[in-house]
Amino acid sequence: MVIELGKIQLKDLEFNCIIGTLPFERENEQPIVLNVSLWLDFTQAARNEDLAHSIDYAQLADDLQRFIRLSQFQLEETLVVETAKHILDNYPKAQIVEVRVSKPLAIENCKGAESSIRIRR
């Protein structure tokens, strides 16, 4: 039997932060929508029914919101790259990470401006 990596996802995590290059974007928080996918080996977690062998997605969500809000990125591109690096640096079980962010109010008559990246160890 060949076991592939499992995937944990945070879908449509919505919160406000400072993001953007325009003067009003540096002064006022705006909503973003964050999606994160992590691939990791589920074997030990499944065998032992022990979260210590996986990644606590509630803790991850809190951590990422705090990290992004404190960072006050200017570009979405920087946000996705630095957030992916943050995950790989702080969650050693993650083998591959994909981060996608959308600014739903960035463009009138548009559901959002979006950037994403996937990084593997």
N, CA, C and O atoms as a GROMACS GRO file, in nm:
protein
  484
    1MET      N    1   0.084  -0.118   0.000
    1MET     CA    2   0.000   0.000   0.000
    1MET      C    3   0.089   0.124   0.000
    1MET      O    4   0.184   0.135   0.078
    2VAL      N    5   0.057   0.217  -0.089
    2VAL     CA    6   0.127   0.345  -0.096
    2VAL      C    7   0.039   0.451  -0.033
    2VAL      O    8  -0.076   0.470  -0.075
    3ILE      N    9   0.091   0.519   0.067
    3ILE     CA   10   0.016   0.625   0.132
    3ILE      C   11   0.071   0.759   0.086
    3ILE      O   12   0.190   0.786   0.099
    4GLU      N   13  -0.016   0.840   0.032
    4GLU     CA   14   0.021   0.974  -0.013
    4GLU      C   15   0.008   1.071   0.104
    4GLU      O   16  -0.044   1.036   0.209
    5LEU      N   17   0.055   1.191   0.084
    5LEU     CA   18   0.039   1.294   0.185
    5LEU      C   19  -0.108   1.333   0.196
    5LEU      O   20  -0.179   1.339   0.096
    6GLY      N   21  -0.152   1.360   0.318
    6GLY     CA   22  -0.287   1.411   0.340
    6GLY      C   23  -0.288   1.562   0.330
    6GLY      O   24  -0.183   1.627   0.332
    7LYS      N   25  -0.407   1.619   0.318
    7LYS     CA   26  -0.420   1.764   0.303
    7LYS      C   27  -0.514   1.820   0.409
    7LYS      O   28  -0.623   1.768   0.430
    8ILE      N   29  -0.469   1.926   0.476
    8ILE     CA   30  -0.550   2.004   0.569
    8ILE      C   31  -0.573   2.140   0.503
    8ILE      O   32  -0.481   2.198   0.446
    9GLN      N   33  -0.696   2.190   0.511
    9GLN     CA   34  -0.727   2.318   0.449
    9GLN      C   35  -0.797   2.413   0.546
    9GLN      O   36  -0.878   2.372   0.628
   10LEU      N   37  -0.764   2.538   0.534
   10LEU     CA   38  -0.842   2.647   0.592
   10LEU      C   39  -0.910   2.713   0.474
   10LEU      O   40  -0.843   2.765   0.384
   11LYS      N   41  -1.042   2.713   0.473
   11LYS     CA   42  -1.117   2.767   0.358
   11LYS      C   43  -1.187   2.897   0.396
   11LYS      O   44  -1.262   2.904   0.494
   12ASP      N   45  -1.162   2.998   0.316
   12ASP     CA   46  -1.232   3.126   0.328
   12ASP      C   47  -1.227   3.185   0.469
   12ASP      O   48  -1.330   3.225   0.524
   13LEU      N   49  -1.108   3.191   0.526
   13LEU     CA   50  -1.088   3.256   0.655
   13LEU      C   51  -1.090   3.406   0.631
   13LEU      O   52  -1.000   3.460   0.567
   14GLU      N   53  -1.192   3.474   0.681
   14GLU     CA   54  -1.211   3.616   0.657
   14GLU      C   55  -1.174   3.698   0.780
   14GLU      O   56  -1.218   3.669   0.891
   15PHE      N   57  -1.094   3.800   0.758
   15PHE     CA   58  -1.060   3.894   0.865
   15PHE      C   59  -1.008   4.023   0.803
   15PHE      O   60  -0.978   4.028   0.684
   16ASN      N   61  -0.997   4.126   0.883
   16ASN     CA   62  -0.950   4.256   0.837
   16ASN      C   63  -0.804   4.276   0.873
   16ASN      O   64  -0.756   4.229   0.976
   17CYS      N   65  -0.734   4.347   0.785
   17CYS     CA   66  -0.593   4.379   0.811
   17CYS      C   67  -0.552   4.497   0.723
   17CYS      O   68  -0.626   4.538   0.634
   18ILE      N   69  -0.434   4.549   0.752
   18ILE     CA   70  -0.374   4.651   0.666
   18ILE      C   71  -0.305   4.577   0.552
   18ILE      O   72  -0.215   4.496   0.574
   19ILE      N   73  -0.347   4.606   0.430
   19ILE     CA   74  -0.286   4.546   0.309
   19ILE      C   75  -0.305   4.646   0.194
   19ILE      O   76  -0.415   4.696   0.173
   20GLY      N   77  -0.199   4.673   0.123
   20GLY     CA   78  -0.209   4.763   0.008
   20GLY      C   79  -0.101   4.868   0.009
   20GLY      O   80  -0.032   4.888   0.109
   21THR      N   81  -0.089   4.936  -0.104
   21THR     CA   82   0.015   5.038  -0.120
   21THR      C   83  -0.040   5.180  -0.121
   21THR      O   84   0.034   5.276  -0.101
   22LEU      N   85  -0.170   5.193  -0.143
   22LEU     CA   86  -0.229   5.327  -0.148
   22LEU      C   87  -0.240   5.386  -0.008
   22LEU      O   88  -0.258   5.312   0.089
   23PRO      N   89  -0.230   5.520   0.004
   23PRO     CA   90  -0.233   5.582   0.136
   23PRO      C   91  -0.353   5.540   0.222
   23PRO      O   92  -0.336   5.512   0.341
   24PHE      N   93  -0.473   5.536   0.165
   24PHE     CA   94  -0.590   5.499   0.246
   24PHE      C   95  -0.584   5.353   0.289
   24PHE      O   96  -0.642   5.316   0.392
   25GLU      N   97  -0.514   5.268   0.211
   25GLU     CA   98  -0.500   5.127   0.249
   25GLU      C   99  -0.403   5.108   0.366
   25GLU      O  100  -0.410   5.009   0.438
   26ARG      N  101  -0.313   5.203   0.383
   26ARG     CA  102  -0.216   5.196   0.492
   26ARG      C  103  -0.277   5.248   0.622
   26ARG      O  104  -0.223   5.225   0.730
   27GLU      N  105  -0.390   5.319   0.612
   27GLU     CA  106  -0.454   5.377   0.730
   27GLU      C  107  -0.572   5.295   0.782
   27GLU      O  108  -0.597   5.293   0.902
   28ASN      N  109  -0.642   5.228   0.692
   28ASN     CA  110  -0.765   5.157   0.730
   28ASN      C  111  -0.756   5.009   0.695
   28ASN      O  112  -0.716   4.972   0.584
   29GLU      N  113  -0.794   4.927   0.790
   29GLU     CA  114  -0.800   4.784   0.762
   29GLU      C  115  -0.907   4.756   0.657
   29GLU      O  116  -1.006   4.828   0.646
   30GLN      N  117  -0.885   4.651   0.581
   30GLN     CA  118  -0.984   4.607   0.484
   30GLN      C  119  -0.994   4.455   0.491
   30GLN      O  120  -0.902   4.388   0.539
   31PRO      N  121  -1.104   4.400   0.444
   31PRO     CA  122  -1.120   4.254   0.453
   31PRO      C  123  -1.032   4.180   0.354
   31PRO      O  124  -1.009   4.226   0.242
   32ILE      N  125  -0.984   4.065   0.398
   32ILE     CA  126  -0.920   3.970   0.308
   32ILE      C  127  -0.983   3.834   0.332
   32ILE      O  128  -1.045   3.809   0.435
   33VAL      N  129  -0.966   3.747   0.234
   33VAL     CA  130  -1.012   3.608   0.246
   33VAL      C  131  -0.888   3.521   0.223
   33VAL      O  132  -0.825   3.527   0.118
   34LEU      N  133  -0.856   3.440   0.323
   34LEU     CA  134  -0.736   3.357   0.320
   34LEU      C  135  -0.774   3.210   0.304
   34LEU      O  136  -0.862   3.160   0.374
   35ASN      N  137  -0.707   3.144   0.212
   35ASN     CA  138  -0.721   2.999   0.194
   35ASN      C  139  -0.582   2.938   0.203
   35ASN      O  140  -0.488   2.985   0.139
   36VAL      N  141  -0.571   2.833   0.282
   36VAL     CA  142  -0.442   2.767   0.304
   36VAL      C  143  -0.461   2.617   0.291
   36VAL      O  144  -0.555   2.561   0.347
   37SER      N  145  -0.372   2.553   0.218
   37SER     CA  146  -0.369   2.407   0.211
   37SER      C  147  -0.231   2.360   0.254
   37SER      O  148  -0.130   2.414   0.209
   38LEU      N  149  -0.229   2.259   0.341
   38LEU     CA  150  -0.104   2.200   0.389
   38LEU      C  151  -0.107   2.051   0.359
   38LEU      O  152  -0.207   1.985   0.387
   39TRP      N  153   0.000   1.999   0.304
   39TRP     CA  154   0.012   1.855   0.281
   39TRP      C  155   0.112   1.799   0.381
   39TRP      O  156   0.222   1.852   0.396
   40LEU      N  157   0.074   1.692   0.448
   40LEU     CA  158   0.160   1.629   0.547
   40LEU      C  159   0.126   1.481   0.558
   40LEU      O  160   0.022   1.436   0.509
   41ASP      N  161   0.213   1.408   0.622
   41ASP     CA  162   0.194   1.265   0.643
   41ASP      C  163   0.093   1.244   0.756
   41ASP      O  164   0.118   1.286   0.870
   42PHE      N  165  -0.020   1.181   0.727
   42PHE     CA  166  -0.124   1.155   0.826
   42PHE      C  167  -0.102   1.022   0.900
   42PHE      O  168  -0.177   0.991   0.992
   43THR      N  169  -0.003   0.943   0.861
   43THR     CA  170   0.011   0.807   0.910
   43THR      C  171   0.012   0.798   1.063
   43THR      O  172  -0.068   0.725   1.120
   44GLN      N  173   0.101   0.873   1.129
   44GLN     CA  174   0.111   0.867   1.276
   44GLN      C  175  -0.015   0.919   1.344
   44GLN      O  176  -0.062   0.861   1.441
   45ALA      N  177  -0.069   1.029   1.293
   45ALA     CA  178  -0.190   1.085   1.353
   45ALA      C  179  -0.306   0.985   1.344
   45ALA      O  180  -0.380   0.967   1.440
   46ALA      N  181  -0.320   0.922   1.229
   46ALA     CA  182  -0.429   0.825   1.210
   46ALA      C  183  -0.407   0.701   1.295
   46ALA      O  184  -0.502   0.648   1.353
   47ARG      N  185  -0.284   0.656   1.304
   47ARG     CA  186  -0.253   0.537   1.381
   47ARG      C  187  -0.280   0.558   1.530
   47ARG      O  188  -0.332   0.469   1.598
   48ASN      N  189  -0.245   0.676   1.581
   48ASN     CA  190  -0.252   0.702   1.724
   48ASN      C  191  -0.372   0.788   1.766
   48ASN      O  192  -0.395   0.807   1.886
   49GLU      N  193  -0.448   0.839   1.668
   49GLU     CA  194  -0.558   0.931   1.702
   49GLU      C  195  -0.508   1.043   1.791
   49GLU      O  196  -0.570   1.078   1.892
   50ASP      N  197  -0.392   1.100   1.754
   50ASP     CA  198  -0.325   1.198   1.839
   50ASP      C  199  -0.292   1.322   1.757
   50ASP      O  200  -0.215   1.316   1.660
   51LEU      N  201  -0.350   1.436   1.795
   51LEU     CA  202  -0.328   1.562   1.725
   51LEU      C  203  -0.182   1.606   1.728
   51LEU      O  204  -0.140   1.684   1.643
   52ALA      N  205  -0.106   1.557   1.823
   52ALA     CA  206   0.036   1.592   1.830
   52ALA      C  207   0.112   1.548   1.705
   52ALA      O  208   0.220   1.600   1.676
   53HIS      N  209   0.056   1.455   1.629
   53HIS     CA  210   0.119   1.406   1.507
   53HIS      C  211   0.061   1.473   1.381
   53HIS      O  212   0.088   1.430   1.269
   54SER      N  213  -0.016   1.578   1.402
   54SER     CA  214  -0.076   1.650   1.290
   54SER      C  215  -0.058   1.799   1.314
   54SER      O  216   0.034   1.840   1.385
   55ILE      N  217  -0.143   1.880   1.255
   55ILE     CA  218  -0.140   2.024   1.274
   55ILE      C  219  -0.279   2.068   1.320
   55ILE      O  220  -0.380   2.035   1.256
   56ASP      N  221  -0.284   2.140   1.429
   56ASP     CA  222  -0.410   2.190   1.485
   56ASP      C  223  -0.456   2.308   1.398
   56ASP      O  224  -0.397   2.415   1.404
   57TYR      N  225  -0.561   2.288   1.319
   57TYR     CA  226  -0.601   2.392   1.226
   57TYR      C  227  -0.661   2.514   1.294
   57TYR      O  228  -0.656   2.624   1.239
   58ALA      N  229  -0.719   2.498   1.414
   58ALA     CA  230  -0.770   2.614   1.487
   58ALA      C  231  -0.652   2.702   1.533
   58ALA      O  232  -0.657   2.824   1.522
   59GLN      N  233  -0.548   2.638   1.583
   59GLN     CA  234  -0.426   2.711   1.623
   59GLN      C  235  -0.361   2.776   1.502
   59GLN      O  236  -0.316   2.891   1.510
   60LEU      N  237  -0.356   2.705   1.390
   60LEU     CA  238  -0.300   2.759   1.266
   60LEU      C  239  -0.376   2.883   1.222
   60LEU      O  240  -0.315   2.983   1.185
   61ALA      N  241  -0.508   2.878   1.225
   61ALA     CA  242  -0.590   2.993   1.184
   61ALA      C  243  -0.561   3.115   1.272
   61ALA      O  244  -0.545   3.226   1.221
   62ASP      N  245  -0.555   3.095   1.403
   62ASP     CA  246  -0.524   3.205   1.494
   62ASP      C  247  -0.385   3.262   1.468
   62ASP      O  248  -0.365   3.383   1.464
   63ASP      N  249  -0.289   3.172   1.450
   63ASP     CA  250  -0.150   3.212   1.426
   63ASP      C  251  -0.139   3.295   1.298
   63ASP      O  252  -0.074   3.399   1.297
   64LEU      N  253  -0.202   3.248   1.190
   64LEU     CA  254  -0.191   3.318   1.062
   64LEU      C  255  -0.259   3.455   1.065
   64LEU      O  256  -0.208   3.551   1.008
   65GLN      N  257  -0.372   3.463   1.132
   65GLN     CA  258  -0.438   3.594   1.144
   65GLN      C  259  -0.347   3.692   1.218
   65GLN      O  260  -0.331   3.807   1.177
   66ARG      N  261  -0.290   3.647   1.327
   66ARG     CA  262  -0.200   3.731   1.406
   66ARG      C  263  -0.078   3.772   1.322
   66ARG      O  264  -0.042   3.890   1.318
   67PHE      N  265  -0.016   3.676   1.255
   67PHE     CA  266   0.103   3.703   1.173
   67PHE      C  267   0.072   3.806   1.064
   67PHE      O  268   0.147   3.902   1.047
   68ILE      N  269  -0.035   3.787   0.991
   68ILE     CA  270  -0.069   3.877   0.880
   68ILE      C  271  -0.108   4.015   0.931
   68ILE      O  272  -0.067   4.116   0.874
   69ARG      N  273  -0.186   4.020   1.037
   69ARG     CA  274  -0.228   4.151   1.091
   69ARG      C  275  -0.107   4.230   1.141
   69ARG      O  276  -0.100   4.351   1.120
   70LEU      N  277  -0.013   4.164   1.207
   70LEU     CA  278   0.105   4.234   1.257
   70LEU      C  279   0.200   4.275   1.145
   70LEU      O  280   0.270   4.376   1.157
   71SER      N  281   0.204   4.199   1.037
   71SER     CA  282   0.298   4.226   0.927
   71SER      C  283   0.259   4.346   0.843
   71SER      O  284   0.347   4.415   0.792
   72GLN      N  285   0.131   4.372   0.828
   72GLN     CA  286   0.083   4.486   0.748
   72GLN      C  287   0.151   4.493   0.611
   72GLN      O  288   0.211   4.594   0.575
   73PHE      N  289   0.139   4.385   0.536
   73PHE     CA  290   0.201   4.376   0.403
   73PHE      C  291   0.145   4.482   0.308
   73PHE      O  292   0.030   4.526   0.322
   74GLN      N  293   0.226   4.522   0.212
   74GLN     CA  294   0.181   4.614   0.108
   74GLN      C  295   0.124   4.536  -0.011
   74GLN      O  296   0.020   4.574  -0.066
   75LEU      N  297   0.191   4.430  -0.050
   75LEU     CA  298   0.148   4.355  -0.168
   75LEU      C  299   0.091   4.219  -0.130
   75LEU      O  300   0.138   4.154  -0.036
   76GLU      N  301  -0.010   4.176  -0.203
   76GLU     CA  302  -0.063   4.040  -0.186
   76GLU      C  303   0.046   3.937  -0.212
   76GLU      O  304   0.054   3.834  -0.144
   77GLU      N  305   0.131   3.965  -0.310
   77GLU     CA  306   0.238   3.873  -0.344
   77GLU      C  307   0.331   3.849  -0.224
   77GLU      O  308   0.372   3.737  -0.197
   78THR      N  309   0.362   3.957  -0.153
   78THR     CA  310   0.446   3.944  -0.034
   78THR      C  311   0.372   3.867   0.074
   78THR      O  312   0.431   3.782   0.141
   79LEU      N  313   0.244   3.896   0.092
   79LEU     CA  314   0.164   3.827   0.193
   79LEU      C  315   0.166   3.676   0.170
   79LEU      O  316   0.188   3.600   0.265
   80VAL      N  317   0.142   3.630   0.047
   80VAL     CA  318   0.135   3.485   0.025
   80VAL      C  319   0.271   3.419   0.041
   80VAL      O  320   0.280   3.310   0.098
   81VAL      N  321   0.378   3.482  -0.008
   81VAL     CA  322   0.511   3.424   0.004
   81VAL      C  323   0.553   3.418   0.151
   81VAL      O  324   0.597   3.313   0.198
   82GLU      N  325   0.541   3.528   0.223
   82GLU     CA  326   0.585   3.531   0.363
   82GLU      C  327   0.499   3.443   0.452
   82GLU      O  328   0.549   3.386   0.549
   83THR      N  329   0.370   3.432   0.422
   83THR     CA  330   0.283   3.345   0.501
   83THR      C  331   0.319   3.199   0.477
   83THR      O  332   0.322   3.120   0.572
   84ALA      N  333   0.346   3.162   0.353
   84ALA     CA  334   0.389   3.025   0.324
   84ALA      C  335   0.520   2.993   0.395
   84ALA      O  336   0.534   2.885   0.453
   85LYS      N  337   0.616   3.085   0.391
   85LYS     CA  338   0.743   3.065   0.462
   85LYS      C  339   0.720   3.052   0.613
   85LYS      O  340   0.781   2.967   0.679
   86HIS      N  341   0.632   3.135   0.667
   86HIS     CA  342   0.601   3.130   0.810
   86HIS      C  343   0.547   2.992   0.848
   86HIS      O  344   0.585   2.937   0.950
   87ILE      N  345   0.460   2.939   0.765
   87ILE     CA  346   0.404   2.806   0.793
   87ILE      C  347   0.514   2.701   0.791
   87ILE      O  348   0.525   2.620   0.883
   88LEU      N  349   0.597   2.701   0.687
   88LEU     CA  350   0.703   2.601   0.679
   88LEU      C  351   0.805   2.615   0.792
   88LEU      O  352   0.859   2.516   0.840
   89ASP      N  353   0.831   2.738   0.836
   89ASP     CA  354   0.924   2.761   0.946
   89ASP      C  355   0.868   2.718   1.082
   89ASP      O  356   0.944   2.677   1.170
   90ASN      N  357   0.737   2.728   1.098
   90ASN     CA  358   0.677   2.705   1.230
   90ASN      C  359   0.596   2.576   1.243
   90ASN      O  360   0.555   2.539   1.353
   91TYR      N  361   0.573   2.508   1.132
   91TYR     CA  362   0.497   2.383   1.133
   91TYR      C  363   0.577   2.278   1.055
   91TYR      O  364   0.549   2.252   0.938
   92PRO      N  365   0.675   2.217   1.122
   92PRO     CA  366   0.769   2.128   1.052
   92PRO      C  367   0.702   2.005   0.989
   92PRO      O  368   0.761   1.943   0.900
   93LYS      N  369   0.584   1.968   1.031
   93LYS     CA  370   0.516   1.853   0.970
   93LYS      C  371   0.465   1.885   0.830
   93LYS      O  372   0.446   1.794   0.749
   94ALA      N  373   0.443   2.012   0.800
   94ALA     CA  374   0.394   2.052   0.667
   94ALA      C  375   0.505   2.031   0.564
   94ALA      O  376   0.616   2.083   0.579
   95GLN      N  377   0.474   1.956   0.461
   95GLN     CA  378   0.570   1.928   0.354
   95GLN      C  379   0.551   2.020   0.234
   95GLN      O  380   0.646   2.059   0.167
   96ILE      N  381   0.425   2.054   0.208
   96ILE     CA  382   0.389   2.144   0.098
   96ILE      C  383   0.285   2.240   0.154
   96ILE      O  384   0.199   2.200   0.233
   97VAL      N  385   0.293   2.365   0.115
   97VAL     CA  386   0.193   2.462   0.159
   97VAL      C  387   0.151   2.547   0.040
   97VAL      O  388   0.233   2.588  -0.042
   98GLU      N  389   0.021   2.571   0.032
   98GLU     CA  390  -0.034   2.663  -0.068
   98GLU      C  391  -0.112   2.770   0.007
   98GLU      O  392  -0.196   2.740   0.092
   99VAL      N  393  -0.083   2.896  -0.027
   99VAL     CA  394  -0.151   3.009   0.035
   99VAL      C  395  -0.214   3.091  -0.076
   99VAL      O  396  -0.150   3.124  -0.176
  100ARG      N  397  -0.341   3.124  -0.056
  100ARG     CA  398  -0.415   3.207  -0.152
  100ARG      C  399  -0.486   3.316  -0.074
  100ARG      O  400  -0.548   3.288   0.028
  101VAL      N  401  -0.477   3.439  -0.121
  101VAL     CA  402  -0.544   3.550  -0.056
  101VAL      C  403  -0.621   3.631  -0.159
  101VAL      O  404  -0.578   3.647  -0.273
  102SER      N  405  -0.734   3.682  -0.116
  102SER     CA  406  -0.817   3.766  -0.201
  102SER      C  407  -0.855   3.891  -0.125
  102SER      O  408  -0.883   3.888  -0.005
  103LYS      N  409  -0.855   4.003  -0.197
  103LYS     CA  410  -0.907   4.130  -0.144
  103LYS      C  411  -1.041   4.154  -0.213
  103LYS      O  412  -1.045   4.201  -0.326
  104PRO      N  413  -1.152   4.122  -0.145
  104PRO     CA  414  -1.282   4.130  -0.211
  104PRO      C  415  -1.328   4.271  -0.248
  104PRO      O  416  -1.415   4.287  -0.334
  105LEU      N  417  -1.271   4.374  -0.187
  105LEU     CA  418  -1.313   4.511  -0.218
  105LEU      C  419  -1.212   4.585  -0.306
  105LEU      O  420  -1.226   4.706  -0.327
  106ALA      N  421  -1.114   4.515  -0.358
  106ALA     CA  422  -1.005   4.581  -0.432
  106ALA      C  423  -1.049   4.644  -0.563
  106ALA      O  424  -1.000   4.751  -0.600
  107ILE      N  425  -1.144   4.581  -0.632
  107ILE     CA  426  -1.185   4.628  -0.763
  107ILE      C  427  -1.337   4.631  -0.769
  107ILE      O  428  -1.403   4.531  -0.738
  108GLU      N  429  -1.391   4.744  -0.807
  108GLU     CA  430  -1.536   4.756  -0.818
  108GLU      C  431  -1.590   4.657  -0.921
  108GLU      O  432  -1.528   4.634  -1.025
  109ASN      N  433  -1.705   4.600  -0.893
  109ASN     CA  434  -1.773   4.503  -0.981
  109ASN      C  435  -1.692   4.376  -1.004
  109ASN      O  436  -1.705   4.312  -1.108
  110CYS      N  437  -1.609   4.342  -0.907
  110CYS     CA  438  -1.524   4.222  -0.917
  110CYS      C  439  -1.528   4.152  -0.782
  110CYS      O  440  -1.530   4.219  -0.678
  111LYS      N  441  -1.531   4.019  -0.781
  111LYS     CA  442  -1.538   3.945  -0.655
  111LYS      C  443  -1.408   3.952  -0.576
  111LYS      O  444  -1.406   3.916  -0.458
  112GLY      N  445  -1.301   3.997  -0.638
  112GLY     CA  446  -1.178   4.012  -0.563
  112GLY      C  447  -1.054   4.001  -0.649
  112GLY      O  448  -1.055   3.941  -0.756
  113ALA      N  449  -0.947   4.061  -0.600
  113ALA     CA  450  -0.815   4.047  -0.661
  113ALA      C  451  -0.742   3.942  -0.578
  113ALA      O  452  -0.742   3.949  -0.455
  114GLU      N  453  -0.680   3.845  -0.645
  114GLU     CA  454  -0.628   3.728  -0.574
  114GLU      C  455  -0.484   3.696  -0.615
  114GLU      O  456  -0.446   3.713  -0.730
  115SER      N  457  -0.407   3.648  -0.517
  115SER     CA  458  -0.271   3.600  -0.541
  115SER      C  459  -0.252   3.468  -0.467
  115SER      O  460  -0.314   3.445  -0.364
  116SER      N  461  -0.167   3.381  -0.522
  116SER     CA  462  -0.142   3.254  -0.454
  116SER      C  463  -0.002   3.203  -0.485
  116SER      O  464   0.061   3.244  -0.583
  117ILE      N  465   0.045   3.113  -0.398
  117ILE     CA  466   0.174   3.047  -0.419
  117ILE      C  467   0.171   2.911  -0.354
  117ILE      O  468   0.100   2.890  -0.255
  118ARG      N  469   0.248   2.818  -0.409
  118ARG     CA  470   0.266   2.685  -0.349
  118ARG      C  471   0.417   2.665  -0.333
  118ARG      O  472   0.495   2.685  -0.426
  119ILE      N  473   0.456   2.625  -0.210
  119ILE     CA  474   0.598   2.601  -0.180
  119ILE      C  475   0.609   2.464  -0.114
  119ILE      O  476   0.528   2.427  -0.030
  120ARG      N  477   0.711   2.390  -0.154
  120ARG     CA  478   0.740   2.260  -0.090
  120ARG      C  479   0.877   2.265  -0.028
  120ARG      O  480   0.964   2.342  -0.070
  121ARG      N  481   0.895   2.182   0.075
  121ARG     CA  482   1.025   2.173   0.140
  121ARG      C  483   1.128   2.120   0.044
  121ARG      O  484   1.245   2.105   0.081
   0.00000   0.00000   0.00000
